[in-house]
Structures are given as structure tokens and as C-alpha cells.
């Protein structure tokens, strides 16, 4: 399934790409203060993560406006 989802010839290629970005964001950065998590995030990395999250939210708004 993953190979088919990443096929650039499929019409839903972009949607699948963003789906994987959202999944990765939820898995890797959603809770940095959980027990056993990575060390404290630097201010520069925090800014980058906020910019990334902002972009994902913008794309979600675009997708919702198409519904």
C-alpha cells in the first residue's frame, strides 16, 4: 500500500504526501515533554516546528475549503 501511495502518477499523490507529513508530525513532535522524550528543544528548532505546524494547518484549511 505504501508504494502505491507514493506513486507520483496517482491523482491523489499530493494528498498522500500531506497525509504522511501529518502522521510524521503527530508521531515525532506532538508531545516533547512526555517521559523518555528527547531533550529540550532550542528556540531555533521551536520556530521551525511552529512554521511547519503553521504550514500544515494552512494546507488543512485549503483542503477543508474544497469540501
MIZAPA-515722 format. One record per residue: x, y, z of N, C-alpha, C, O in turn; residue in one letter; residue number from 1. Coordinates in steps of 0.02 Angstrom, whole numbers, plus 50000, padded with zeros to 5 digits. Layout:
MIZAPA-515722
+--------+---------+-------+---------+----------+-------+--------+---------+-------+--------+---------+-------+----+-----+
| n.east | n.north |  n.up | ca.east | ca.north | ca.up | c.east | c.north |  c.up | o.east | o.north |  o.up | aa |   i |
+--------+---------+-------+---------+----------+-------+--------+---------+-------+--------+---------+-------+----+-----+
|      X |       Y |     Z |       X |        Y |     Z |      X |       Y |     Z |      X |       Y |     Z |  a | NUM |
...
+--------+---------+-------+---------+----------+-------+--------+---------+-------+--------+---------+-------+----+-----+
end
This chain:
MIZAPA-515722
+--------+---------+-------+---------+----------+-------+--------+---------+-------+--------+---------+-------+----+-----+
| n.east | n.north |  n.up | ca.east | ca.north | ca.up | c.east | c.north |  c.up | o.east | o.north |  o.up | aa |   i |
+--------+---------+-------+---------+----------+-------+--------+---------+-------+--------+---------+-------+----+-----+
|  50041 |   49940 | 50000 |   50000 |    50000 | 50000 |  50043 |   50063 | 50000 |  50028 |   50110 | 49964 |  x |   1 |
|  50096 |   50064 | 50040 |   50137 |    50124 | 50044 |  50170 |   50140 | 49977 |  50176 |   50199 | 49959 |  x |   2 |
|  50190 |   50088 | 49939 |   50220 |    50101 | 49874 |  50170 |   50133 | 49827 |  50188 |   50179 | 49790 |  x |   3 |
|  50108 |   50109 | 49828 |   50056 |    50139 | 49786 |  50041 |   50210 | 49807 |  50029 |   50253 | 49765 |  x |   4 |
|  50042 |   50224 | 49872 |   50025 |    50290 | 49897 |  50078 |   50341 | 49877 |  50063 |   50401 | 49874 |  x |   5 |
|  50139 |   50319 | 49864 |   50193 |    50366 | 49847 |  50204 |   50370 | 49771 |  50251 |   50403 | 49749 |  x |   6 |
|  50162 |   50338 | 49731 |   50169 |    50340 | 49659 |  50149 |   50409 | 49632 |  50090 |   50427 | 49637 |  x |   7 |
|  50196 |   50448 | 49603 |   50180 |    50516 | 49580 |  50131 |   50517 | 49522 |  50107 |   50571 | 49504 |  x |   8 |
|  50117 |   50461 | 49492 |   50069 |    50459 | 49436 |  49996 |   50456 | 49461 |  49950 |   50468 | 49422 |  x |   9 |
|  49987 |   50441 | 49523 |   49918 |    50438 | 49550 |  49892 |   50508 | 49562 |  49930 |   50553 | 49581 |  x |  10 |
|  49827 |   50519 | 49550 |   49799 |    50586 | 49559 |  49798 |   50610 | 49632 |  49796 |   50671 | 49644 |  x |  11 |
|  49801 |   50565 | 49679 |   49799 |    50584 | 49750 |  49869 |   50586 | 49781 |  49876 |   50582 | 49842 |  x |  12 |
|  49921 |   50591 | 49739 |   49990 |    50591 | 49763 |  50002 |   50647 | 49814 |  50031 |   50634 | 49867 |  x |  13 |
|  49981 |   50708 | 49799 |   49992 |    50764 | 49845 |  49956 |   50752 | 49911 |  49983 |   50765 | 49965 |  x |  14 |
|  49894 |   50729 | 49907 |   49856 |    50716 | 49968 |  49891 |   50664 | 50011 |  49895 |   50672 | 50072 |  x |  15 |
|  49915 |   50611 | 49980 |   49951 |    50559 | 50018 |  50015 |   50587 | 50049 |  50033 |   50569 | 50105 |  x |  16 |
|  50050 |   50631 | 50013 |   50110 |    50661 | 50040 |  50095 |   50700 | 50103 |  50131 |   50694 | 50153 |  x |  17 |
|  50042 |   50741 | 50101 |   50024 |    50778 | 50161 |  49998 |   50733 | 50216 |  50008 |   50747 | 50275 |  x |  18 |
|  49966 |   50679 | 50198 |   49943 |    50632 | 50249 |  50003 |   50605 | 50287 |  50002 |   50601 | 50349 |  x |  19 |
|  50056 |   50587 | 50251 |   50116 |    50562 | 50284 |  50151 |   50616 | 50325 |  50178 |   50601 | 50378 |  x |  20 |
|  50150 |   50678 | 50301 |   50179 |    50733 | 50340 |  50141 |   50742 | 50406 |  50172 |   50751 | 50458 |  x |  21 |
|  50074 |   50741 | 50403 |   50035 |    50747 | 50464 |  50049 |   50689 | 50511 |  50056 |   50698 | 50571 |  x |  22 |
|  50053 |   50628 | 50484 |   50067 |    50570 | 50526 |  50135 |   50577 | 50559 |  50142 |   50563 | 50619 |  x |  23 |
|  50185 |   50599 | 50522 |   50251 |    50607 | 50550 |  50254 |   50661 | 50603 |  50287 |   50654 | 50654 |  x |  24 |
|  50217 |   50716 | 50590 |   50216 |    50771 | 50640 |  50184 |   50747 | 50705 |  50208 |   50762 | 50759 |  x |  25 |
|  50129 |   50710 | 50699 |   50096 |    50685 | 50759 |  50141 |   50636 | 50797 |  50141 |   50634 | 50858 |  x |  26 |
|  50178 |   50597 | 50760 |   50220 |    50547 | 50792 |  50283 |   50577 | 50824 |  50303 |   50556 | 50878 |  x |  27 |
|  50313 |   50625 | 50790 |   50378 |    50649 | 50812 |  50378 |   50711 | 50856 |  50421 |   50717 | 50899 |  x |  28 |
|  50331 |   50757 | 50846 |   50336 |    50821 | 50883 |  50275 |   50837 | 50925 |  50272 |   50891 | 50954 |  x |  29 |
|  50228 |   50793 | 50931 |   50166 |    50811 | 50965 |  50174 |   50820 | 51040 |  50139 |   50861 | 51069 |  x |  30 |
|  50219 |   50784 | 51072 |   50225 |    50789 | 51144 |  50298 |   50782 | 51164 |  50321 |   50728 | 51181 |  x |  31 |
|  50333 |   50837 | 51162 |   50404 |    50835 | 51177 |  50418 |   50832 | 51252 |  50476 |   50823 | 51272 |  x |  32 |
|  50367 |   50838 | 51294 |   50377 |    50837 | 51366 |  50355 |   50771 | 51398 |  50352 |   50765 | 51459 |  x |  33 |
|  50341 |   50721 | 51356 |   50322 |    50656 | 51382 |  50383 |   50622 | 51413 |  50440 |   50637 | 51394 |  x |  34 |
|  50372 |   50577 | 51460 |   50428 |    50540 | 51490 |  50467 |   50502 | 51436 |  50438 |   50471 | 51392 |  x |  35 |
|  50533 |   50506 | 51440 |   50575 |    50472 | 51391 |  50581 |   50507 | 51325 |  50606 |   50479 | 51277 |  x |  36 |
|  50558 |   50569 | 51323 |   50561 |    50606 | 51260 |  50630 |   50635 | 51248 |  50675 |   50628 | 51290 |  x |  37 |
|  50638 |   50667 | 51192 |   50703 |    50697 | 51175 |  50718 |   50757 | 51220 |  50673 |   50781 | 51255 |  x |  38 |
|  50779 |   50780 | 51220 |   50798 |    50837 | 51262 |  50761 |   50901 | 51242 |  50727 |   50903 | 51191 |  x |  39 |
|  50767 |   50951 | 51283 |   50733 |    51015 | 51270 |  50749 |   51041 | 51200 |  50805 |   51035 | 51176 |  x |  40 |
|  50699 |   51071 | 51169 |   50705 |    51097 | 51101 |  50733 |   51168 | 51104 |  50712 |   51208 | 51145 |  x |  41 |
|  50780 |   51183 | 51059 |   50809 |    51250 | 51057 |  50759 |   51300 | 51030 |  50711 |   51281 | 50997 |  x |  42 |
|  50769 |   51365 | 51043 |   50724 |    51416 | 51015 |  50721 |   51414 | 50939 |  50668 |   51424 | 50910 |  x |  43 |
|  50777 |   51402 | 50906 |   50777 |    51399 | 50832 |  50736 |   51340 | 50807 |  50697 |   51347 | 50760 |  x |  44 |
|  50743 |   51282 | 50839 |   50704 |    51224 | 50819 |  50630 |   51235 | 50834 |  50587 |   51213 | 50795 |  x |  45 |
|  50615 |   51267 | 50890 |   50546 |    51282 | 50906 |  50514 |   51325 | 50852 |  50458 |   51312 | 50831 |  x |  46 |
|  50550 |   51375 | 50828 |   50525 |    51418 | 50774 |  50511 |   51376 | 50711 |  50460 |   51384 | 50679 |  x |  47 |
|  50558 |   51332 | 50694 |   50549 |    51290 | 50635 |  50489 |   51243 | 50642 |  50451 |   51234 | 50595 |  x |  48 |
|  50480 |   51215 | 50701 |   50423 |    51171 | 50713 |  50357 |   51209 | 50709 |  50308 |   51184 | 50683 |  x |  49 |
|  50356 |   51270 | 50735 |   50296 |    51312 | 50730 |  50281 |   51330 | 50658 |  50223 |   51331 | 50638 |  x |  50 |
|  50332 |   51345 | 50619 |   50322 |    51361 | 50548 |  50295 |   51300 | 50511 |  50250 |   51306 | 50470 |  x |  51 |
|  50322 |   51241 | 50526 |   50299 |    51180 | 50495 |  50226 |   51166 | 50514 |  50185 |   51150 | 50471 |  x |  52 |
|  50210 |   51172 | 50578 |   50141 |    51162 | 50600 |  50094 |   51213 | 50568 |  50038 |   51196 | 50549 |  x |  53 |
|  50117 |   51275 | 50562 |   50076 |    51326 | 50529 |  50062 |   51308 | 50457 |  50005 |   51316 | 50434 |  x |  54 |
|  50112 |   51283 | 50422 |   50102 |    51263 | 50352 |  50052 |   51205 | 50348 |  50008 |   51206 | 50305 |  x |  55 |
|  50058 |   51156 | 50392 |   50011 |    51101 | 50391 |  49939 |   51125 | 50405 |  49892 |   51101 | 50374 |  x |  56 |
|  49931 |   51171 | 50451 |   49865 |    51197 | 50465 |  49837 |   51237 | 50406 |  49777 |   51235 | 50392 |  x |  57 |
|  49881 |   51273 | 50371 |   49859 |    51310 | 50312 |  49834 |   51261 | 50258 |  49782 |   51272 | 50227 |  x |  58 |
|  49873 |   51206 | 50247 |   49852 |    51156 | 50198 |  49787 |   51123 | 50218 |  49746 |   51107 | 50175 |  x |  59 |
|  49777 |   51112 | 50282 |   49714 |    51084 | 50305 |  49657 |   51131 | 50290 |  49603 |   51108 | 50269 |  x |  60 |
|  49667 |   51196 | 50300 |   49615 |    51245 | 50283 |  49599 |   51244 | 50208 |  49541 |   51250 | 50189 |  x |  61 |
|  49650 |   51238 | 50167 |   49639 |    51234 | 50094 |  49598 |   51172 | 50077 |  49550 |   51176 | 50038 |  x |  62 |
|  49615 |   51116 | 50108 |   49578 |    51054 | 50095 |  49506 |   51059 | 50118 |  49460 |   51036 | 50084 |  x |  63 |
|  49495 |   51089 | 50176 |   49427 |    51096 | 50202 |  49386 |   51143 | 50159 |  49325 |   51132 | 50151 |  x |  64 |
|  49417 |   51194 | 50130 |   49379 |    51240 | 50087 |  49357 |   51207 | 50022 |  49310 |   51231 | 49990 |  x |  65 |
|  49390 |   51152 | 50003 |   49370 |    51116 | 49942 |  49311 |   51069 | 49954 |  49281 |   51045 | 49906 |  x |  66 |
|  49295 |   51056 | 50016 |   49239 |    51010 | 50032 |  49172 |   51043 | 50023 |  49121 |   51011 | 50034 |  x |  67 |
+--------+---------+-------+---------+----------+-------+--------+---------+-------+--------+---------+-------+----+-----+
end
